[in-house]
Amino acid sequence: MSTTFALVCGASFGAFSLTLLIAREADKSWPMALLIAGGSFLGALSAFGTLASAL
């Protein structure tokens, strides 16, 4: 269970970091980039959490 939790958190943080990088490269302001990346993080966390609970 702890391995699944670590994988879910790691994948979600990876999605957050990648989205933040893309948003900053698109010349978005820091607050807008963080808002976009935060939405991506929550979406990835929810999706991976649902997948983990299904297993």
PDB file of N, CA, C, O and CB in Angstrom:
ATOM      1  N   MET A   1       0.821  -1.193   0.000  1.00  0.00           N
ATOM      2  CA  MET A   1       0.000   0.000   0.000  1.00  0.00           C
ATOM      3  C   MET A   1       0.866   1.258   0.000  1.00  0.00           C
ATOM      4  O   MET A   1       0.560   2.218  -0.707  1.00  0.00           O
ATOM      5  CB  MET A   1      -0.935  -0.003   1.204  1.00  0.00           C
ATOM      6  N   SER A   2       1.938   1.261   0.781  1.00  0.00           N
ATOM      7  CA  SER A   2       2.796   2.443   0.834  1.00  0.00           C
ATOM      8  C   SER A   2       3.524   2.662  -0.492  1.00  0.00           C
ATOM      9  O   SER A   2       3.810   3.798  -0.870  1.00  0.00           O
ATOM     10  CB  SER A   2       3.810   2.311   1.974  1.00  0.00           C
ATOM     11  N   THR A   3       3.823   1.564  -1.197  1.00  0.00           N
ATOM     12  CA  THR A   3       4.451   1.698  -2.508  1.00  0.00           C
ATOM     13  C   THR A   3       3.492   2.359  -3.497  1.00  0.00           C
ATOM     14  O   THR A   3       3.893   3.221  -4.280  1.00  0.00           O
ATOM     15  CB  THR A   3       4.899   0.322  -3.036  1.00  0.00           C
ATOM     16  N   THR A   4       2.239   1.954  -3.457  1.00  0.00           N
ATOM     17  CA  THR A   4       1.223   2.556  -4.325  1.00  0.00           C
ATOM     18  C   THR A   4       1.071   4.028  -4.017  1.00  0.00           C
ATOM     19  O   THR A   4       0.973   4.848  -4.930  1.00  0.00           O
ATOM     20  CB  THR A   4      -0.125   1.842  -4.166  1.00  0.00           C
ATOM     21  N   PHE A   5       1.050   4.376  -2.734  1.00  0.00           N
ATOM     22  CA  PHE A   5       0.924   5.773  -2.318  1.00  0.00           C
ATOM     23  C   PHE A   5       2.114   6.583  -2.824  1.00  0.00           C
ATOM     24  O   PHE A   5       1.941   7.704  -3.302  1.00  0.00           O
ATOM     25  CB  PHE A   5       0.818   5.878  -0.779  1.00  0.00           C
ATOM     26  N   ALA A   6       3.311   6.028  -2.724  1.00  0.00           N
ATOM     27  CA  ALA A   6       4.512   6.724  -3.194  1.00  0.00           C
ATOM     28  C   ALA A   6       4.474   6.917  -4.709  1.00  0.00           C
ATOM     29  O   ALA A   6       4.853   7.976  -5.210  1.00  0.00           O
ATOM     30  CB  ALA A   6       5.775   5.946  -2.792  1.00  0.00           C
ATOM     31  N   LEU A   7       4.024   5.911  -5.428  1.00  0.00           N
ATOM     32  CA  LEU A   7       3.929   6.030  -6.875  1.00  0.00           C
ATOM     33  C   LEU A   7       2.896   7.064  -7.296  1.00  0.00           C
ATOM     34  O   LEU A   7       3.124   7.832  -8.230  1.00  0.00           O
ATOM     35  CB  LEU A   7       3.591   4.692  -7.484  1.00  0.00           C
ATOM     36  N   VAL A   8       1.761   7.082  -6.608  1.00  0.00           N
ATOM     37  CA  VAL A   8       0.713   8.067  -6.907  1.00  0.00           C
ATOM     38  C   VAL A   8       1.222   9.478  -6.652  1.00  0.00           C
ATOM     39  O   VAL A   8       1.025  10.365  -7.483  1.00  0.00           O
ATOM     40  CB  VAL A   8      -0.551   7.798  -6.060  1.00  0.00           C
ATOM     41  N   CYS A   9       1.868   9.694  -5.526  1.00  0.00           N
ATOM     42  CA  CYS A   9       2.401  11.024  -5.204  1.00  0.00           C
ATOM     43  C   CYS A   9       3.497  11.435  -6.185  1.00  0.00           C
ATOM     44  O   CYS A   9       3.537  12.583  -6.628  1.00  0.00           O
ATOM     45  CB  CYS A   9       2.949  11.046  -3.768  1.00  0.00           C
ATOM     46  N   GLY A  10       4.368  10.518  -6.519  1.00  0.00           N
ATOM     47  CA  GLY A  10       5.450  10.821  -7.455  1.00  0.00           C
ATOM     48  C   GLY A  10       4.937  11.160  -8.845  1.00  0.00           C
ATOM     49  O   GLY A  10       5.413  12.108  -9.469  1.00  0.00           O
ATOM     50  N   ALA A  11       3.978  10.400  -9.329  1.00  0.00           N
ATOM     51  CA  ALA A  11       3.415  10.674 -10.650  1.00  0.00           C
ATOM     52  C   ALA A  11       2.659  11.997 -10.657  1.00  0.00           C
ATOM     53  O   ALA A  11       2.731  12.752 -11.627  1.00  0.00           O
ATOM     54  CB  ALA A  11       2.486   9.536 -11.083  1.00  0.00           C
ATOM     55  N   SER A  12       1.947  12.275  -9.594  1.00  0.00           N
ATOM     56  CA  SER A  12       1.199  13.533  -9.510  1.00  0.00           C
ATOM     57  C   SER A  12       2.144  14.726  -9.453  1.00  0.00           C
ATOM     58  O   SER A  12       1.895  15.743 -10.100  1.00  0.00           O
ATOM     59  CB  SER A  12       0.280  13.531  -8.281  1.00  0.00           C
ATOM     60  N   PHE A  13       3.215  14.616  -8.692  1.00  0.00           N
ATOM     61  CA  PHE A  13       4.194  15.697  -8.627  1.00  0.00           C
ATOM     62  C   PHE A  13       4.900  15.878  -9.967  1.00  0.00           C
ATOM     63  O   PHE A  13       5.212  16.999 -10.366  1.00  0.00           O
ATOM     64  CB  PHE A  13       5.220  15.423  -7.524  1.00  0.00           C
ATOM     65  N   GLY A  14       5.150  14.761 -10.660  1.00  0.00           N
ATOM     66  CA  GLY A  14       5.745  14.852 -11.989  1.00  0.00           C
ATOM     67  C   GLY A  14       4.839  15.588 -12.964  1.00  0.00           C
ATOM     68  O   GLY A  14       5.303  16.400 -13.764  1.00  0.00           O
ATOM     69  N   ALA A  15       3.545  15.299 -12.892  1.00  0.00           N
ATOM     70  CA  ALA A  15       2.583  16.007 -13.751  1.00  0.00           C
ATOM     71  C   ALA A  15       2.551  17.487 -13.403  1.00  0.00           C
ATOM     72  O   ALA A  15       2.481  18.335 -14.293  1.00  0.00           O
ATOM     73  CB  ALA A  15       1.170  15.397 -13.610  1.00  0.00           C
ATOM     74  N   PHE A  16       2.601  17.803 -12.110  1.00  0.00           N
ATOM     75  CA  PHE A  16       2.616  19.198 -11.654  1.00  0.00           C
ATOM     76  C   PHE A  16       3.848  19.928 -12.199  1.00  0.00           C
ATOM     77  O   PHE A  16       3.737  21.035 -12.724  1.00  0.00           O
ATOM     78  CB  PHE A  16       2.594  19.264 -10.107  1.00  0.00           C
ATOM     79  N   SER A  17       5.007  19.307 -12.072  1.00  0.00           N
ATOM     80  CA  SER A  17       6.254  19.936 -12.508  1.00  0.00           C
ATOM     81  C   SER A  17       6.277  20.152 -14.017  1.00  0.00           C
ATOM     82  O   SER A  17       6.681  21.214 -14.491  1.00  0.00           O
ATOM     83  CB  SER A  17       7.447  19.086 -12.088  1.00  0.00           C
ATOM     84  N   LEU A  18       5.845  19.148 -14.765  1.00  0.00           N
ATOM     85  CA  LEU A  18       5.831  19.260 -16.216  1.00  0.00           C
ATOM     86  C   LEU A  18       4.855  20.342 -16.670  1.00  0.00           C
ATOM     87  O   LEU A  18       5.169  21.126 -17.566  1.00  0.00           O
ATOM     88  CB  LEU A  18       5.464  17.917 -16.849  1.00  0.00           C
ATOM     89  N   THR A  19       3.682  20.387 -16.059  1.00  0.00           N
ATOM     90  CA  THR A  19       2.695  21.406 -16.431  1.00  0.00           C
ATOM     91  C   THR A  19       3.194  22.798 -16.070  1.00  0.00           C
ATOM     92  O   THR A  19       2.986  23.747 -16.826  1.00  0.00           O
ATOM     93  CB  THR A  19       1.349  21.132 -15.739  1.00  0.00           C
ATOM     94  N   LEU A  20       3.849  22.928 -14.927  1.00  0.00           N
ATOM     95  CA  LEU A  20       4.407  24.221 -14.532  1.00  0.00           C
ATOM     96  C   LEU A  20       5.474  24.676 -15.520  1.00  0.00           C
ATOM     97  O   LEU A  20       5.519  25.849 -15.891  1.00  0.00           O
ATOM     98  CB  LEU A  20       4.996  24.142 -13.117  1.00  0.00           C
ATOM     99  N   LEU A  21       6.324  23.763 -15.942  1.00  0.00           N
ATOM    100  CA  LEU A  21       7.355  24.087 -16.921  1.00  0.00           C
ATOM    101  C   LEU A  21       6.735  24.541 -18.243  1.00  0.00           C
ATOM    102  O   LEU A  21       7.167  25.535 -18.826  1.00  0.00           O
ATOM    103  CB  LEU A  21       8.267  22.879 -17.152  1.00  0.00           C
ATOM    104  N   ILE A  22       5.732  23.818 -18.711  1.00  0.00           N
ATOM    105  CA  ILE A  22       5.075  24.174 -19.979  1.00  0.00           C
ATOM    106  C   ILE A  22       4.385  25.526 -19.858  1.00  0.00           C
ATOM    107  O   ILE A  22       4.469  26.346 -20.773  1.00  0.00           O
ATOM    108  CB  ILE A  22       4.051  23.088 -20.390  1.00  0.00           C
ATOM    109  N   ALA A  23       3.704  25.768 -18.741  1.00  0.00           N
ATOM    110  CA  ALA A  23       3.009  27.047 -18.552  1.00  0.00           C
ATOM    111  C   ALA A  23       3.998  28.215 -18.507  1.00  0.00           C
ATOM    112  O   ALA A  23       3.723  29.283 -19.053  1.00  0.00           O
ATOM    113  CB  ALA A  23       2.175  27.015 -17.260  1.00  0.00           C
ATOM    114  N   ARG A  24       5.132  28.017 -17.865  1.00  0.00           N
ATOM    115  CA  ARG A  24       6.133  29.091 -17.806  1.00  0.00           C
ATOM    116  C   ARG A  24       6.766  29.320 -19.177  1.00  0.00           C
ATOM    117  O   ARG A  24       7.075  30.459 -19.528  1.00  0.00           O
ATOM    118  CB  ARG A  24       7.225  28.755 -16.770  1.00  0.00           C
ATOM    119  N   GLU A  25       6.962  28.263 -19.951  1.00  0.00           N
ATOM    120  CA  GLU A  25       7.525  28.410 -21.291  1.00  0.00           C
ATOM    121  C   GLU A  25       6.550  29.120 -22.228  1.00  0.00           C
ATOM    122  O   GLU A  25       6.966  29.719 -23.220  1.00  0.00           O
ATOM    123  CB  GLU A  25       7.896  27.039 -21.863  1.00  0.00           C
ATOM    124  N   ALA A  26       5.265  29.055 -21.920  1.00  0.00           N
ATOM    125  CA  ALA A  26       4.243  29.734 -22.722  1.00  0.00           C
ATOM    126  C   ALA A  26       4.061  31.180 -22.267  1.00  0.00           C
ATOM    127  O   ALA A  26       3.087  31.833 -22.642  1.00  0.00           O
ATOM    128  CB  ALA A  26       2.905  28.981 -22.634  1.00  0.00           C
ATOM    129  N   ASP A  27       4.984  31.673 -21.469  1.00  0.00           N
ATOM    130  CA  ASP A  27       4.993  33.061 -20.976  1.00  0.00           C
ATOM    131  C   ASP A  27       3.777  33.414 -20.129  1.00  0.00           C
ATOM    132  O   ASP A  27       3.281  34.539 -20.187  1.00  0.00           O
ATOM    133  CB  ASP A  27       5.073  34.013 -22.140  1.00  0.00           C
ATOM    134  N   LYS A  28       3.302  32.464 -19.351  1.00  0.00           N
ATOM    135  CA  LYS A  28       2.231  32.755 -18.400  1.00  0.00           C
ATOM    136  C   LYS A  28       2.863  33.346 -17.141  1.00  0.00           C
ATOM    137  O   LYS A  28       4.015  33.050 -16.822  1.00  0.00           O
ATOM    138  CB  LYS A  28       1.395  31.465 -18.064  1.00  0.00           C
ATOM    139  N   SER A  29       2.113  34.174 -16.434  1.00  0.00           N
ATOM    140  CA  SER A  29       2.624  34.732 -15.176  1.00  0.00           C
ATOM    141  C   SER A  29       2.712  33.606 -14.140  1.00  0.00           C
ATOM    142  O   SER A  29       2.086  32.557 -14.294  1.00  0.00           O
ATOM    143  CB  SER A  29       1.705  35.903 -14.656  1.00  0.00           C
ATOM    144  N   TRP A  30       3.498  33.839 -13.086  1.00  0.00           N
ATOM    145  CA  TRP A  30       3.658  32.811 -12.058  1.00  0.00           C
ATOM    146  C   TRP A  30       2.336  32.411 -11.415  1.00  0.00           C
ATOM    147  O   TRP A  30       2.094  31.213 -11.264  1.00  0.00           O
ATOM    148  CB  TRP A  30       4.608  33.295 -10.992  1.00  0.00           C
ATOM    149  N   PRO A  31       1.461  33.350 -11.025  1.00  0.00           N
ATOM    150  CA  PRO A  31       0.183  32.915 -10.428  1.00  0.00           C
ATOM    151  C   PRO A  31      -0.658  32.074 -11.390  1.00  0.00           C
ATOM    152  O   PRO A  31      -1.257  31.079 -10.982  1.00  0.00           O
ATOM    153  CB  PRO A  31      -0.624  34.130  -9.981  1.00  0.00           C
ATOM    154  N   MET A  32      -0.704  32.468 -12.656  1.00  0.00           N
ATOM    155  CA  MET A  32      -1.483  31.699 -13.635  1.00  0.00           C
ATOM    156  C   MET A  32      -0.853  30.328 -13.863  1.00  0.00           C
ATOM    157  O   MET A  32      -1.567  29.329 -13.958  1.00  0.00           O
ATOM    158  CB  MET A  32      -1.586  32.465 -14.971  1.00  0.00           C
ATOM    159  N   ALA A  33       0.479  30.267 -13.952  1.00  0.00           N
ATOM    160  CA  ALA A  33       1.161  28.990 -14.150  1.00  0.00           C
ATOM    161  C   ALA A  33       0.932  28.061 -12.966  1.00  0.00           C
ATOM    162  O   ALA A  33       0.726  26.861 -13.147  1.00  0.00           O
ATOM    163  CB  ALA A  33       2.660  29.210 -14.364  1.00  0.00           C
ATOM    164  N   LEU A  34       0.967  28.613 -11.749  1.00  0.00           N
ATOM    165  CA  LEU A  34       0.718  27.783 -10.566  1.00  0.00           C
ATOM    166  C   LEU A  34      -0.728  27.303 -10.502  1.00  0.00           C
ATOM    167  O   LEU A  34      -0.998  26.189 -10.054  1.00  0.00           O
ATOM    168  CB  LEU A  34       1.058  28.559  -9.300  1.00  0.00           C
ATOM    169  N   LEU A  35      -1.653  28.145 -10.950  1.00  0.00           N
ATOM    170  CA  LEU A  35      -3.062  27.742 -10.983  1.00  0.00           C
ATOM    171  C   LEU A  35      -3.273  26.601 -11.976  1.00  0.00           C
ATOM    172  O   LEU A  35      -3.957  25.624 -11.672  1.00  0.00           O
ATOM    173  CB  LEU A  35      -3.959  28.942 -11.352  1.00  0.00           C
ATOM    174  N   ILE A  36      -2.687  26.728 -13.155  1.00  0.00           N
ATOM    175  CA  ILE A  36      -2.795  25.680 -14.168  1.00  0.00           C
ATOM    176  C   ILE A  36      -2.145  24.385 -13.663  1.00  0.00           C
ATOM    177  O   ILE A  36      -2.725  23.305 -13.773  1.00  0.00           O
ATOM    178  CB  ILE A  36      -2.135  26.137 -15.495  1.00  0.00           C
ATOM    179  N   ALA A  37      -0.948  24.509 -13.116  1.00  0.00           N
ATOM    180  CA  ALA A  37      -0.232  23.326 -12.629  1.00  0.00           C
ATOM    181  C   ALA A  37      -0.937  22.697 -11.436  1.00  0.00           C
ATOM    182  O   ALA A  37      -0.936  21.474 -11.290  1.00  0.00           O
ATOM    183  CB  ALA A  37       1.200  23.692 -12.250  1.00  0.00           C
ATOM    184  N   GLY A  38      -1.541  23.519 -10.580  1.00  0.00           N
ATOM    185  CA  GLY A  38      -2.288  22.982  -9.432  1.00  0.00           C
ATOM    186  C   GLY A  38      -3.486  22.165  -9.883  1.00  0.00           C
ATOM    187  O   GLY A  38      -3.783  21.117  -9.309  1.00  0.00           O
ATOM    188  N   GLY A  39      -4.174  22.645 -10.910  1.00  0.00           N
ATOM    189  CA  GLY A  39      -5.290  21.875 -11.458  1.00  0.00           C
ATOM    190  C   GLY A  39      -4.830  20.558 -12.045  1.00  0.00           C
ATOM    191  O   GLY A  39      -5.491  19.531 -11.888  1.00  0.00           O
ATOM    192  N   SER A  40      -3.703  20.591 -12.715  1.00  0.00           N
ATOM    193  CA  SER A  40      -3.126  19.365 -13.268  1.00  0.00           C
ATOM    194  C   SER A  40      -2.747  18.391 -12.156  1.00  0.00           C
ATOM    195  O   SER A  40      -2.981  17.188 -12.267  1.00  0.00           O
ATOM    196  CB  SER A  40      -1.895  19.691 -14.126  1.00  0.00           C
ATOM    197  N   PHE A  41      -2.160  18.923 -11.080  1.00  0.00           N
ATOM    198  CA  PHE A  41      -1.760  18.085  -9.946  1.00  0.00           C
ATOM    199  C   PHE A  41      -2.969  17.411  -9.311  1.00  0.00           C
ATOM    200  O   PHE A  41      -2.943  16.209  -9.045  1.00  0.00           O
ATOM    201  CB  PHE A  41      -1.014  18.922  -8.897  1.00  0.00           C
ATOM    202  N   LEU A  42      -4.025  18.174  -9.067  1.00  0.00           N
ATOM    203  CA  LEU A  42      -5.223  17.601  -8.445  1.00  0.00           C
ATOM    204  C   LEU A  42      -5.888  16.580  -9.355  1.00  0.00           C
ATOM    205  O   LEU A  42      -6.374  15.550  -8.887  1.00  0.00           O
ATOM    206  CB  LEU A  42      -6.219  18.703  -8.090  1.00  0.00           C
ATOM    207  N   GLY A  43      -5.910  16.863 -10.658  1.00  0.00           N
ATOM    208  CA  GLY A  43      -6.482  15.904 -11.599  1.00  0.00           C
ATOM    209  C   GLY A  43      -5.690  14.610 -11.642  1.00  0.00           C
ATOM    210  O   GLY A  43      -6.268  13.523 -11.641  1.00  0.00           O
ATOM    211  N   ALA A  44      -4.374  14.723 -11.679  1.00  0.00           N
ATOM    212  CA  ALA A  44      -3.533  13.520 -11.705  1.00  0.00           C
ATOM    213  C   ALA A  44      -3.641  12.745 -10.398  1.00  0.00           C
ATOM    214  O   ALA A  44      -3.691  11.515 -10.405  1.00  0.00           O
ATOM    215  CB  ALA A  44      -2.068  13.894 -11.971  1.00  0.00           C
ATOM    216  N   LEU A  45      -3.676  13.451  -9.296  1.00  0.00           N
ATOM    217  CA  LEU A  45      -3.813  12.789  -7.999  1.00  0.00           C
ATOM    218  C   LEU A  45      -5.133  12.039  -7.916  1.00  0.00           C
ATOM    219  O   LEU A  45      -5.175  10.908  -7.431  1.00  0.00           O
ATOM    220  CB  LEU A  45      -3.712  13.810  -6.858  1.00  0.00           C
ATOM    221  N   SER A  46      -6.195  12.651  -8.378  1.00  0.00           N
ATOM    222  CA  SER A  46      -7.497  12.009  -8.371  1.00  0.00           C
ATOM    223  C   SER A  46      -7.524  10.782  -9.285  1.00  0.00           C
ATOM    224  O   SER A  46      -8.035   9.726  -8.911  1.00  0.00           O
ATOM    225  CB  SER A  46      -8.569  13.003  -8.794  1.00  0.00           C
ATOM    226  N   ALA A  47      -6.974  10.936 -10.472  1.00  0.00           N
ATOM    227  CA  ALA A  47      -6.980   9.811 -11.435  1.00  0.00           C
ATOM    228  C   ALA A  47      -6.141   8.636 -10.924  1.00  0.00           C
ATOM    229  O   ALA A  47      -6.581   7.487 -10.979  1.00  0.00           O
ATOM    230  CB  ALA A  47      -6.443  10.276 -12.812  1.00  0.00           C
ATOM    231  N   PHE A  48      -4.951   8.921 -10.435  1.00  0.00           N
ATOM    232  CA  PHE A  48      -4.108   7.838  -9.940  1.00  0.00           C
ATOM    233  C   PHE A  48      -4.665   7.232  -8.656  1.00  0.00           C
ATOM    234  O   PHE A  48      -4.524   6.034  -8.412  1.00  0.00           O
ATOM    235  CB  PHE A  48      -2.693   8.342  -9.704  1.00  0.00           C
ATOM    236  N   GLY A  49      -5.298   8.073  -7.838  1.00  0.00           N
ATOM    237  CA  GLY A  49      -5.925   7.559  -6.618  1.00  0.00           C
ATOM    238  C   GLY A  49      -7.063   6.627  -6.938  1.00  0.00           C
ATOM    239  O   GLY A  49      -7.223   5.592  -6.290  1.00  0.00           O
ATOM    240  N   THR A  50      -7.860   6.980  -7.933  1.00  0.00           N
ATOM    241  CA  THR A  50      -8.958   6.116  -8.360  1.00  0.00           C
ATOM    242  C   THR A  50      -8.423   4.808  -8.922  1.00  0.00           C
ATOM    243  O   THR A  50      -8.960   3.737  -8.639  1.00  0.00           O
ATOM    244  CB  THR A  50      -9.830   6.826  -9.405  1.00  0.00           C
ATOM    245  N   LEU A  51      -7.371   4.897  -9.712  1.00  0.00           N
ATOM    246  CA  LEU A  51      -6.752   3.685 -10.274  1.00  0.00           C
ATOM    247  C   LEU A  51      -6.193   2.806  -9.162  1.00  0.00           C
ATOM    248  O   LEU A  51      -6.352   1.586  -9.196  1.00  0.00           O
ATOM    249  CB  LEU A  51      -5.630   4.055 -11.272  1.00  0.00           C
ATOM    250  N   ALA A  52      -5.547   3.411  -8.187  1.00  0.00           N
ATOM    251  CA  ALA A  52      -4.955   2.635  -7.091  1.00  0.00           C
ATOM    252  C   ALA A  52      -6.037   1.953  -6.260  1.00  0.00           C
ATOM    253  O   ALA A  52      -5.858   0.815  -5.825  1.00  0.00           O
ATOM    254  CB  ALA A  52      -4.092   3.541  -6.194  1.00  0.00           C
ATOM    255  N   SER A  53      -7.157   2.638  -6.035  1.00  0.00           N
ATOM    256  CA  SER A  53      -8.214   2.037  -5.233  1.00  0.00           C
ATOM    257  C   SER A  53      -8.915   0.905  -6.008  1.00  0.00           C
ATOM    258  O   SER A  53      -9.457  -0.020  -5.404  1.00  0.00           O
ATOM    259  CB  SER A  53      -9.236   3.112  -4.811  1.00  0.00           C
ATOM    260  N   ALA A  54      -8.898   0.987  -7.335  1.00  0.00           N
ATOM    261  CA  ALA A  54      -9.504  -0.067  -8.148  1.00  0.00           C
ATOM    262  C   ALA A  54      -8.665  -1.335  -8.137  1.00  0.00           C
ATOM    263  O   ALA A  54      -9.182  -2.435  -8.331  1.00  0.00           O
ATOM    264  CB  ALA A  54      -9.695   0.413  -9.579  1.00  0.00           C
ATOM    265  N   LEU A  55      -7.378  -1.176  -7.909  1.00  0.00           N
ATOM    266  CA  LEU A  55      -6.499  -2.344  -7.870  1.00  0.00           C
ATOM    267  C   LEU A  55      -6.612  -2.962  -6.526  1.00  0.00           C
ATOM    268  O   LEU A  55      -5.959  -3.969  -6.253  1.00  0.00           O
ATOM    269  CB  LEU A  55      -5.038  -1.983  -8.180  1.00  0.00           C
TER     270      LEU A  55
END
